[in-house]
Structures are given as C-alpha cells and as structure tokens.
C-alpha cells in the first residue's frame, strides 16, 4: 500500500480556496523567465539604448506560474533600467537556496532608495519621484509583492541610500 503524501499546498482534508490557481502552477525555469522578461516589457531596445549589462548567475527551476515569474522579472529589471544613475546600468540576477524556498535577487547600480522609503515603494500607486521625472504608474512593485505573497514568499529591497544602487530580493518555493 502506498503511503499518503501531502500535496505541496493545503491539506487533503480542508477545502483549498486557491485550487483553480494551483492547477496552473508548475516547475519553470527562472533563467528562461528572465530572458522572456528582457525581450518583452522592458524591451530589447530599452536595454540596448541604456547600454545595460545583465548578468545572470545559475538560476533554479521554481514551482510557480511562468507568467507570474516573467511579470516579476519584467518589473524588477525594468525598474533597474528606469532608475539608473549616470553610469552604465549593471544588473545582476542571482539565486540562493534557503530550505524549501529560493531567494532570488535583482541587484543594480542605479540611484538607490533611502532606507526610510524602502517599504513605501511596495504600496499601490506609491511613487518616490514625480511622473515627470520617471514614467510609470506606481503599480509595478505592488503587483510583484502580490504575486510573491500568493506563493507564500516575501519581497524586500536593500539599499544604503541615494546613489548606492538597490537589491530587490524575493523568495519563492523551490522546484529543482
């Protein structure tokens, strides 16, 4: 007799309110998702025009919906290019295993974020700059946060302040 194994989410005895959502979750390549995001919303022209250098460490496969992961990378890489300093943008994407989760980070050498505003940037329609200075709606990071939370992960930013660049990190359930 085969022992009963627990599903990756929820309990077999309790109704799962996210059942339909979980049906589309599968193991996807974070590396492929970064490539897809670069060629879509951020656009290859934007990357080319900015002269951005995007470096990717080996990235894992994750247990997420691929379109969600692409959207997160589109926002984080796009913001790294948008909020660049006078220097050529250098963006590093890395991953580190943390128990049953992966911590992924998108690090840039851009304008940075003062510590006092690091939580503020995840609010819907919250902006640190005017739309005249930087185009956008103030929804991107709020959407990223909602996606990451949906998978039981968290997202945060690390920056020493203005001119020091930023590192956006998030955790997601591991696949391989």
C-alpha positions as CSV (number, residue, x, y, z in Angstrom):
1,X,0.0,0.0,0.0
2,X,1.4,3.4,-1.0
3,X,1.6,5.9,1.9
4,X,-0.5,9.1,1.6
5,X,1.7,12.0,0.7
6,X,0.7,15.6,1.4
7,X,0.1,17.8,-1.6
8,X,2.6,20.7,-1.9
9,X,-0.1,23.2,-0.7
10,X,-3.0,23.0,1.7
11,X,-4.4,19.9,3.3
12,X,-6.3,17.0,1.6
13,X,-9.0,17.4,4.3
14,X,-9.6,21.1,4.0
15,X,-11.1,22.9,1.0
16,X,-8.3,24.8,-0.8
17,X,-9.6,28.3,-1.9
18,X,-6.8,28.6,-4.4
19,X,-7.4,25.1,-6.0
20,X,-8.0,26.5,-9.5
21,X,-5.0,28.8,-9.3
22,X,-2.8,25.9,-8.2
23,X,-3.7,23.8,-11.2
24,X,-1.6,26.1,-13.4
25,X,1.4,26.1,-11.2
26,X,4.4,24.0,-12.5
27,X,8.1,23.9,-12.3
28,X,9.5,26.7,-14.5
29,X,13.0,27.9,-15.3
30,X,13.9,31.2,-13.7
31,X,16.6,31.7,-16.3
32,X,14.1,31.4,-19.2
33,X,11.8,33.7,-17.4
34,X,14.5,36.4,-17.1
35,X,15.2,36.1,-20.8
36,X,11.5,36.3,-21.7
37,X,11.1,39.4,-19.5
38,X,14.0,41.1,-21.1
39,X,12.5,40.7,-24.6
40,X,9.0,41.9,-23.6
41,X,8.0,44.7,-21.3
42,X,11.5,46.1,-20.7
43,X,12.1,45.7,-24.4
44,X,15.4,44.9,-26.0
45,X,15.5,48.4,-27.4
46,X,15.4,49.9,-23.9
47,X,18.2,47.5,-22.8
48,X,20.2,48.4,-25.9
49,X,19.6,52.1,-25.6
50,X,20.7,52.2,-22.0
51,X,23.7,50.0,-22.6
52,X,22.6,47.8,-19.7
53,X,24.7,44.8,-18.9
54,X,22.6,42.0,-17.4
55,X,24.5,39.2,-15.7
56,X,22.7,36.0,-14.6
57,X,24.1,33.5,-12.1
58,X,22.9,30.0,-12.4
59,X,19.1,30.2,-11.7
60,X,16.8,27.5,-10.4
61,X,13.6,26.0,-11.6
62,X,10.7,27.2,-9.4
63,X,7.3,25.9,-8.5
64,X,5.3,28.9,-9.9
65,X,3.1,30.0,-12.8
66,X,5.5,31.1,-15.5
67,X,3.7,34.3,-16.5
68,X,3.8,35.4,-12.8
69,X,7.6,35.0,-12.7
70,X,8.1,36.8,-16.0
71,X,6.0,39.7,-14.7
72,X,8.1,40.0,-11.5
73,X,11.3,40.0,-13.6
74,X,9.9,42.5,-16.1
75,X,9.2,44.9,-13.3
76,X,12.4,44.5,-11.4
77,X,14.7,44.5,-14.4
78,X,12.6,47.4,-16.0
79,X,12.9,49.4,-12.8
80,X,16.7,48.8,-12.6
81,X,17.0,50.3,-16.1
82,X,14.5,53.1,-15.5
83,X,16.0,54.3,-12.2
84,X,19.6,54.1,-13.4
85,X,22.3,56.6,-12.5
86,X,24.6,58.3,-14.9
87,X,26.7,55.1,-15.0
88,X,26.1,52.2,-17.5
89,X,23.4,50.0,-15.8
90,X,24.8,46.8,-14.5
91,X,22.0,44.4,-13.3
92,X,22.9,41.1,-11.6
93,X,20.3,38.3,-11.1
94,X,21.2,35.7,-8.6
95,X,19.7,32.9,-6.6
96,X,20.4,31.1,-3.3
97,X,18.6,28.1,-1.8
98,X,17.0,28.7,1.6
99,X,15.5,25.5,3.0
100,X,12.4,24.8,0.8
101,X,12.5,28.2,-0.8
102,X,14.8,30.0,-3.2
103,X,15.9,33.6,-2.6
104,X,16.3,35.4,-5.9
105,X,17.9,38.9,-6.1
106,X,18.0,41.6,-8.8
107,X,20.8,43.9,-8.0
108,X,21.6,47.2,-9.8
109,X,24.0,50.1,-9.6
110,X,21.2,52.7,-10.0
111,X,20.0,55.7,-8.0
112,X,19.2,53.7,-4.8
113,X,16.5,54.1,-2.3
114,X,16.8,55.8,1.1
115,X,16.2,53.3,3.9
116,X,13.2,55.4,5.2
117,X,11.3,54.7,1.9
118,X,12.1,51.1,1.3
119,X,8.7,49.8,2.5
120,X,6.9,52.7,0.8
121,X,7.8,51.6,-2.7
122,X,5.7,48.4,-2.5
123,X,2.4,50.4,-1.9
124,X,0.0,50.6,-4.8
125,X,0.3,53.9,-6.6
126,X,3.2,54.9,-4.3
127,X,6.0,56.7,-6.0
128,X,9.2,58.3,-4.7
129,X,9.5,60.5,-7.8
130,X,7.1,62.5,-9.9
131,X,5.8,61.1,-13.2
132,X,7.6,63.9,-14.9
133,X,11.0,62.6,-13.6
134,X,10.3,58.9,-14.2
135,X,7.3,57.5,-16.2
136,X,5.1,54.9,-14.6
137,X,2.0,54.2,-12.5
138,X,3.4,53.2,-9.2
139,X,1.8,49.7,-9.6
140,X,4.7,47.5,-10.6
141,X,6.2,46.7,-7.2
142,X,2.8,46.3,-5.6
143,X,2.0,43.7,-8.3
144,X,5.3,42.0,-7.7
145,X,4.5,41.9,-4.0
146,X,1.0,40.4,-4.6
147,X,2.4,37.7,-6.8
148,X,5.2,36.7,-4.4
149,X,2.8,36.7,-1.4
150,X,0.5,34.4,-3.4
151,X,3.2,31.7,-3.4
152,X,4.0,32.2,0.3
153,X,7.1,34.2,-0.4
154,X,8.2,37.7,0.6
155,X,9.9,40.6,-1.3
156,X,12.1,43.3,0.1
157,X,14.6,45.9,-1.0
158,X,18.1,46.5,0.3
159,X,19.9,49.8,-0.4
160,X,22.3,52.0,1.5
161,X,20.6,55.1,0.1
162,X,20.9,57.6,-2.8
163,X,23.5,56.7,-5.4
164,X,24.2,53.3,-3.9
165,X,22.1,51.1,-6.1
166,X,19.4,48.7,-4.9
167,X,18.9,44.9,-4.5
168,X,15.4,43.6,-4.7
169,X,15.1,40.1,-3.2
170,X,12.2,37.7,-3.1
171,X,11.6,34.2,-2.1
172,X,9.6,31.5,-4.0
173,X,9.0,27.8,-3.5
174,X,11.8,25.6,-5.0
175,X,11.4,23.2,-7.8
176,X,14.8,22.0,-8.7
